[in-house]
Amino acid sequence: MTVAKKLILSIVGFSLIVTLLSTGLQLYVDYLNNIEEINADFEDIQETRLPNLTHNVWVLDEEQIILHLKSLVNTDNIEFATISDDGTARWNDGVIRSERTIKKSFPLVLENNGQSFNLGTLTVVAGLNQVFANLQSRAIVILGSNAVVIFLFASFLLIIFQYQISRHLLTLSNFAQNLKFDANQPALKLQRKNNPENPDELDDVVSALNLMQRNIEKSYLALRESEEYNRMLFEKSPIGLALKHTNGDFVDVNPAFARILGYSSEELTKMSLWDVTPKDFYEQESLQIRLLERNKRLHPFEKEVIHKNGSLVPVQVWYFYLERHSQKYIATTMEDISERKKSELALAKSEEQLRQSEKMRAVGELTGGVAHDFNNLLAVVLGNAELLEEKLPDDADEQSYLRTLMSAAARGAELTRRLLAFSRKQMLNPTVTDMPALVDNMAGMLKRVLGENIHVETQYDNDLWKCKVDQGQLENAILNLAINSRDSLQHVKGRAGRLTIVISNTLVDEFTFEKENDVTPGEYLLISVSDNGQGMPREILDRVFEPFFTTKPVGEGTGLGLSMIYGFVKQSGGHVSIYSEENIGTSVKLFLPRANEDIVEKIDEMEEQQPQTGNETILVLEDDPDVRELTVLQLKSLGYNVKQAHDGHSALEVINSESKIDLLLSDVVLPGGLRGPEVAQKAREIKPNLSVLFMSGYTQNALDAHPEIGESSLLLNKPFRKRELAEKIREAIEI
C-alpha cells in the first residue's frame, strides 16, 4: 500500500470518526430539543386545556371530554390520553404505538367556594417512534452528505498528494534504489515548480539526498582509493614488502621484494629469511627479531641479501610486528640501495666538480679585479707616454724609448684582455655568423700553422643554424685550439696527425650537463675540435681552464689560451666541454647559442684620424689619482675645461656649485657607497641635459644592472689612447 493510500485512509478514518461524533452530538441535541418540545406540549396542556377538561369532567360533559382527548391525541408526538379515577380509566383515546414513551399525569382538581375536589387524573403518553424516525432520517442525511464531502475531499487530497508528493516520493525512491557508488550519477532533480529562495520540505529532502549521494560517492571513492592504495603498496610498490612468521618463513611477498632477490613470489613463499641472508648477518638479524619481540622500537638498518644468482645486494630493511587473524607476523620493508650507493660515489665526484667550478669562478673574480687595476696602471703609462711623445720632437732620441714603452704597454693590454676574457668581462662585438664560411676562410691559415704533416678535416651538417658571436674572438679560439692540437701531435711518433673540426646543430636539455649549474637548456651550434694527439690525464683535465696553467715548457706558453676560450664562450652565453684520453686524443666542444636573426654585414673599421677637440666643460670622476690626473691632462690638451672629483659625493657637490657642466666622465666602480651609474642618475636629476661617459677596466655589461641611466650611455674601456678618449668625448656630447 502506498503512502498516499495510507494517508487517505487515515484521513478518511479520522473524518469518519469526527463525522460520527459530530453527528451523534447533533442527534443528541436534536433529541433533547424534541424532548423539550414534548415537555412544552405537556406544559401547554396543563395551562390551557386542563382547566376546561376539569370543568367538563365536573359537569360530566362526555362529548366535550372525548373531543378534548381526541384533540390531545392529534397533537404531535401524543399517542394516548386517558382520564382515570382511582386507577380506573373512565375515558381514553389513542393507541400507544411506540416502544419508548414519555408519560405525564395531570390531576383534575376543581376549586369551588374555597373547596378542592379531586375529579381524577389525566394521563398523557407521548410516543418517541417519530422522534427516533426523524433522528434516523436526519442521521442518514448528515452521514450521506458528510460521506460525499469526505469522498470529494479525500479524492482531492489524493490527487494533490499524488501530484505534489507521491510522485516525487517515487522519484526519490527510484533515485535511492538506483544509486550507484562508482558512477558519476547526476544530481537528483524533481519535476516541479518551486522557489529556490524559499525551499520546502521536499527541497530539503532532495538536498539531503544529493548531499548523501556526494558523501557516499566520496566515501566510496576514498574506500576504493584506500583499497587500491593498499593493493598498490603491496603489489605495485617499488619498495619490497614481505610478511613472514616469527621463525623467518615467508608468508607473502610483493613483486618488488621478489625482484630484489631474483626469485618469483611463489619460490620465496617456500623459503625462509635465513635462506637469503649471508651468515655474516645472522647475528644482526637475530638481534633485530629479539628486540622486536621485546616491543622495542626498531629503525631501518642496512645489510646485504643473497640474490638468486649468488651476488650480494645492498639493501635497507625495516621490521615491525603486524597482527592478522589473532596471529603475529613480522612485516618487512626492503629497499635496494645499490643505486644510492652509486649515487653517493657520484655525489662525491659531483662535489669535487662543484669545488672545481667554484674555484674557477673565484679565480675569475680575482683575475678580473687584477685586470681592472692593471688597466688603470696601463692607462697611466700609455697616457703619459702619449703626452711625452707629443712634447718631444719627432727626431728626438727619446722617441725610440717611448715606442718601446708603448709597445710593452700594448702587450700588457693584450694580457689584461685575455684575463678579462677568462673572467667574462671583455668587450665583445657579436654578429650573426655563418660558421662554415668562417672556418673555410681560416683553412689556409690553419694549414700554415699546423704544417703539412697534420691533416685538417672539416665536417658540416646540413641546414646549420646561425650563431651570434664575436667573429674575431671565435677565430682566435679555433686558432688556439689548433695550436694546442699541433703541440700535442708533435709528441706522438708513428701516427699520422689529424685535426677534425665538426659543426652541427644540437639540442641541450637539462640532463645533458646535469653536473653543471650554469648551462641553460636550449638550441646550440656545436663546434667540435678534435685531434688524435697524446691526450691528457684526468688530473690535468680538471685544471686546463685555469689561467696561467700550462703543460708546456717555460717560455712556450702563457697558460691563457684555454682560459680565454672558456671566458669568451661563457660570456657569449654558451658552454665549453673537454674530453681527453691519454694516447688517444683530445676533443674540445664549443656550444654557441643559436641566433634566429639574419646575417649582418661586417662593419668596416674607420680610418685613423686626428683627435677631435672641443671647449666644453667636463667633470672627471675617478678614484685613482694617477688615472684622474692623466685624464685631466689629456682633456686639457684637447682644449676642454676640466673639473675633477675623487668620489660620488664630491662630484655631486661640483655639479651643484658649477652652473655649466656639459659632460660627466666617470669611472663605473667608485668608493664611498655611490657607483658611477648612481652618481650619473642623481646628476641628471640636477642637470637633465647632462651628457655621461663612463670609463672602466670592465665591459659594457658593467652598466647592464643600471637601466635607469638610459641605453644611450657610453663606455670607454681602459686602458685607452688619447685618440679614443677624444672620439668618445665627442660622441657622448653630440648624442
Order of alpha helices (4+ residues) and beta strands (2+ residues): alpha-alpha-alpha-beta-beta-beta-beta-alpha-alpha-alpha-beta-beta-alpha-alpha-alpha-beta-beta-beta-alpha-alpha-beta-alpha-beta-beta-alpha-beta-beta-alpha-alpha-beta-beta-beta-alpha-beta-alpha-beta-alpha-beta-beta-alpha
